[in-house]
């Protein structure tokens, strides 16, 4: 379950980078820092994952549900994750769609 949670959280954070067509190299340091805090990932592991996610299709709702179920009783961790997602959003250009995505994720993540 830990690996699935790590993947789902990674996809959640990478999603903003992908939908905004952000510069991946510029996004790597923050993405690595956040994933290391949450899962003790290495820089190379996270960089590889981020590049892979830019070319892959995924169902974001499925990954939000995985996170929701894994952290069902841990609202503090969910709030912390939303804070990290917000940090990714405001680390570069911000579009109105970013905060629509943020609100959608928040509403789905706190259904448990």
Secondary structure, DSSP 4 states (H G I P E B T S, - for coil): -HHHHHHHHHHHHHHHHHHTT--HHHHHHHHHHHHHHHH---HHHHHHHHHHHHH----HHHHHHHHHHHTTT-HHHHHHHHHHHHHHHHTS---HHHHHHHHHHHHHHT--
